[in-house]
Amino acid sequence: MSSTLQGITDDFDVIIIGGGPAGATAAGLLSERGRRVLVLDRERFPRYHIGESLIPGFMLPMAELGLTERMEAKGFERKYGGTVVWGNNEIPWNFAFATGGKIPYAYHTRRADLDTMILDRARELGAIVVEEATVKDTIEEDGRAVGVQYTVRGVEGVVETRGSLIIDASGQARVIGRKYSEVNWHEQLQNVAVWTYFDGCHRLPGDEWSNILIEGVKDGWFWGIPIDKGVFSVGFVTPSATAKASEQSLEDLFKSQVAKTGKLKELLKDAHQTSGFRSARDWSYTNERFYGNGWVLVGDAAAFVDPLFSPGVALATMAASSLAKIVDQIIEHPQIEEKALDRYASAYKDFFDRIRVFVEGFYDRSKTKGFYFDLAQTITDPEKKNDAHVDFVQLISGLARNDALFNPDLSDLIADVSAPAAD
Ligand SMILES: Cc1cc2nc3c(=O)[nH]c(=O)nc-3n(C[C@H](O)[C@H](O)[C@H](O)COP(=O)(O)OP(=O)(O)OC[C@H]3O[C@@H](n4cnc5c(N)ncnc54)[C@H](O)[C@@H]3O)c2cc1C
């Protein structure tokens, strides 16, 4: 065995498959609590990833990791809200995160920079991270996943490592989910995305300067994300069925649809494209099971919603934070494992479903913004404690009803197993 692998064949408290935002957040927060954590990622960081516009919920786990000031120092572009050309409103409308009253901004970033920063922080906090390490399978004993088998680029053979619990944070690769769980596809959100980058873009005016632009066209919608000075990430999302029925390639579809935009076309009028096109099938799904005997899923490995309103990274990192707190308690009190993971899974699915149901409703573009605000209120605040506009902003910020997910309470489970046995 290569000397680079010495020491990592030991047993760990937790093995995490994937060092993206979900895996790195869970790794950092568990390591900070003194847990022995191994992270395996098949890529070498910094690595490219789509998902560049963040929402305020993301700021919470980053604060826990101690990254708030580092993100600012990195010069990531602050994102205060969005400009929306959508629905039956004749003119574009805006939302400001400040309306939600909790966290007024998030960031737009290049994911290569962001993800490397979070993974480096996990290392600083004590996690062992092996890059270019591809997990091939789990090791099972008596029906429980007790470890993983993986290969490391440039190293011969397969390595086996054991851990008390295995977290699958492998994104859409769903390494463990594929083996142990069915997946439920959400039929209304079967889209395909095609995107590229432009330099020399104009910015939105005044207070909208750093907003994400979300612009609907007949066959789909565009994102325009100011990731860095004049550079925009521009993507087109359309139903997979529409793309399939079209005689155009995805690239040609992108170009012909840009020509039909209003706002976006203005921003791009003096810009030049700086890279080729990339595309992804971004079908929304939820795994049937989020946990099993010895394993648990987080981030895209558990569920993926849709790029509309950019909830992916916030969801992944908030769930990872929750999972770190829960797994830490499971290691202390192994008897609570099943009930604690069940509590995690229900809180995560409920939170995810509220966003999914809202996004599905928002895709109906025949309505006005008042309808979308009311829809958010019906989903998150049926007793109408807030103004519907506030409910809308809190929902799309990832901050509405996030308590059960973000601050899991296991005290009753721990009390049950800690109580002295009756004579
Ligand atoms: C078109 C599109 C646009 C999007 N736009 C946004 C947006 O604007 N904002 C937003 O927040 N989200 C957006 N998302 C979603 C966002 O990309 C994801 O939700 C987010 O990256 C999830 O993080 P994660 O850590 O769960 O997974 P990932 O970031 O995918 O990380 C998973 C990691 O696992 C590793 N891995 C995979 N297989 C293995 C293996 N076998 N062994 C070891 N390692 C492995 C990968 O290398 C990767 O580093 C978008 C998604 C799409 C498809």
PDBQT file of the ligand as one rigid body, heavy atoms in Angstrom, charges set to zero:
ROOT
HETATM    1  C1  LIG A 501     -28.470  23.570 -13.453  1.00  0.00    +0.000 C 
HETATM    2  C2  LIG A 501     -28.322  23.719 -11.976  1.00  0.00    +0.000 A 
HETATM    3  C3  LIG A 501     -28.251  24.985 -11.409  1.00  0.00    +0.000 A 
HETATM    4  C4  LIG A 501     -28.122  25.114 -10.012  1.00  0.00    +0.000 A 
HETATM    5  N1  LIG A 501     -28.082  26.376  -9.483  1.00  0.00    +0.000 NA
HETATM    6  C5  LIG A 501     -27.971  26.495  -8.120  1.00  0.00    +0.000 A 
HETATM    7  C6  LIG A 501     -27.857  27.788  -7.526  1.00  0.00    +0.000 A 
HETATM    8  O1  LIG A 501     -27.858  28.831  -8.188  1.00  0.00    +0.000 OA
HETATM    9  N2  LIG A 501     -27.730  27.861  -6.174  1.00  0.00    +0.000 N 
HETATM   10  C7  LIG A 501     -27.697  26.733  -5.382  1.00  0.00    +0.000 A 
HETATM   11  O2  LIG A 501     -27.588  26.842  -4.156  1.00  0.00    +0.000 OA
HETATM   12  N3  LIG A 501     -27.768  25.500  -5.938  1.00  0.00    +0.000 NA
HETATM   13  C8  LIG A 501     -27.900  25.366  -7.273  1.00  0.00    +0.000 A 
HETATM   14  N4  LIG A 501     -27.944  24.118  -7.817  1.00  0.00    +0.000 N 
HETATM   15  C9  LIG A 501     -27.880  22.940  -6.914  1.00  0.00    +0.000 C 
HETATM   16  C10 LIG A 501     -26.481  22.715  -6.351  1.00  0.00    +0.000 C 
HETATM   17  O3  LIG A 501     -25.575  22.495  -7.406  1.00  0.00    +0.000 OA
HETATM   18  C11 LIG A 501     -26.493  21.497  -5.418  1.00  0.00    +0.000 C 
HETATM   19  O4  LIG A 501     -27.673  21.493  -4.649  1.00  0.00    +0.000 OA
HETATM   20  C12 LIG A 501     -25.286  21.447  -4.474  1.00  0.00    +0.000 C 
HETATM   21  O5  LIG A 501     -24.072  21.383  -5.186  1.00  0.00    +0.000 OA
HETATM   22  C13 LIG A 501     -25.408  20.248  -3.519  1.00  0.00    +0.000 C 
HETATM   23  O6  LIG A 501     -24.236  20.092  -2.740  1.00  0.00    +0.000 OA
HETATM   24  P1  LIG A 501     -23.776  18.638  -2.291  1.00  0.00    +0.000 P 
HETATM   25  O7  LIG A 501     -22.612  18.837  -1.396  1.00  0.00    +0.000 OA
HETATM   26  O8  LIG A 501     -24.937  17.876  -1.816  1.00  0.00    +0.000 OA
HETATM   27  O9  LIG A 501     -23.317  17.913  -3.646  1.00  0.00    +0.000 OA
HETATM   28  P2  LIG A 501     -22.121  18.285  -4.641  1.00  0.00    +0.000 P 
HETATM   29  O10 LIG A 501     -21.822  19.727  -4.563  1.00  0.00    +0.000 OA
HETATM   30  O11 LIG A 501     -22.507  17.735  -5.962  1.00  0.00    +0.000 OA
HETATM   31  O12 LIG A 501     -20.874  17.476  -4.060  1.00  0.00    +0.000 OA
HETATM   32  C14 LIG A 501     -20.814  16.077  -4.153  1.00  0.00    +0.000 C 
HETATM   33  C15 LIG A 501     -19.361  15.648  -4.139  1.00  0.00    +0.000 C 
HETATM   34  O13 LIG A 501     -19.322  14.220  -4.128  1.00  0.00    +0.000 OA
HETATM   35  C16 LIG A 501     -18.244  13.791  -4.918  1.00  0.00    +0.000 C 
HETATM   36  N5  LIG A 501     -18.491  12.408  -5.340  1.00  0.00    +0.000 N 
HETATM   37  C17 LIG A 501     -19.432  11.948  -6.196  1.00  0.00    +0.000 A 
HETATM   38  N6  LIG A 501     -19.331  10.613  -6.344  1.00  0.00    +0.000 NA
HETATM   39  C18 LIG A 501     -18.315  10.212  -5.538  1.00  0.00    +0.000 A 
HETATM   40  C19 LIG A 501     -17.727   8.937  -5.253  1.00  0.00    +0.000 A 
HETATM   41  N7  LIG A 501     -18.156   7.810  -5.831  1.00  0.00    +0.000 N 
HETATM   42  N8  LIG A 501     -16.687   8.891  -4.376  1.00  0.00    +0.000 NA
HETATM   43  C20 LIG A 501     -16.224  10.021  -3.791  1.00  0.00    +0.000 A 
HETATM   44  N9  LIG A 501     -16.740  11.254  -4.048  1.00  0.00    +0.000 NA
HETATM   45  C21 LIG A 501     -17.785  11.346  -4.899  1.00  0.00    +0.000 A 
HETATM   46  C22 LIG A 501     -18.199  14.800  -6.056  1.00  0.00    +0.000 C 
HETATM   47  O14 LIG A 501     -16.922  14.861  -6.625  1.00  0.00    +0.000 OA
HETATM   48  C23 LIG A 501     -18.601  16.097  -5.360  1.00  0.00    +0.000 C 
HETATM   49  O15 LIG A 501     -17.471  16.870  -4.987  1.00  0.00    +0.000 OA
HETATM   50  C24 LIG A 501     -28.055  23.958  -9.204  1.00  0.00    +0.000 A 
HETATM   51  C25 LIG A 501     -28.107  22.695  -9.780  1.00  0.00    +0.000 A 
HETATM   52  C26 LIG A 501     -28.240  22.555 -11.149  1.00  0.00    +0.000 A 
HETATM   53  C27 LIG A 501     -28.304  21.174 -11.750  1.00  0.00    +0.000 C 
ENDROOT
TORSDOF 0
